[in-house]
Amino acid sequence: MSPRRTYTADDQDVLAGRPAAADHGPLFDPPPPSPARSIAAGKKALDAAAAAREQLIAAMVPVARELGLKAGRHGIIPADVRLACEHRQICGKSADQRFYSFLPAVMTRAGGKPTDHTRPSFLASSHGKPQRVYVWTEAAA
């Protein structure tokens, strides 16, 4: 007696009159991961964090614009805006760094342009992690 044959999914497709999976071609292959997808996912997460705190963002935008224009070509980091807003009692101190995940949205809404440069944060809750430097020009303000 011959051993029993097990059919693969390709065999079953051929028996049913459909082309085998190998014949499907690149149309059915999953797309490779792309940087554009990662960037889109990051922007979606940023927008979600920003949507939860719209009033706070609206209060922080003028402070960010003011600091950015004063800093000129040297730029500022989100920690600068956070500290200024804490001093002006716009926002309170929070040990949870994730609470301030919307700060890059504040920087861009205030007219800041992100650069390729980073600067370490001076806030204790940030543990000295580098943050992106944003610059303002007179035309952007």
VENURMO-V75587 format. One record per backbone hydrogen bond with DSSP energy under -0.5 kcal/mol. NH is the residue of the N-H (numbers start at 1). CO is the residue of the C=O. If there is no record, write none. Layout:
NH:CO
NH:CO
This chain:
12:8
13:9
14:10
15:11
16:12
17:14
18:13
23:20
24:21
28:25
29:26
38:34
39:35
40:36
41:37
42:38
43:39
44:40
45:41
46:42
47:43
48:44
49:45
50:46
51:47
52:48
53:50
54:51
57:53
58:54
59:55
60:56
61:57
62:58
64:60
65:61
66:62
67:63
68:64
69:65
70:66
71:67
72:68
74:71
75:72
76:134
80:77
81:77
82:78
83:79
84:80
85:81
86:82
87:83
88:84
89:86
90:85
91:85
97:95
99:96
100:97
101:98
103:100
105:102
106:102
107:103
108:104
109:105
110:106
111:108
112:107
113:135
114:112
115:133
119:131
121:129
126:123
127:123
127:124
128:123
129:126
131:119
133:117
134:76
135:113
136:72
140:137
141:137
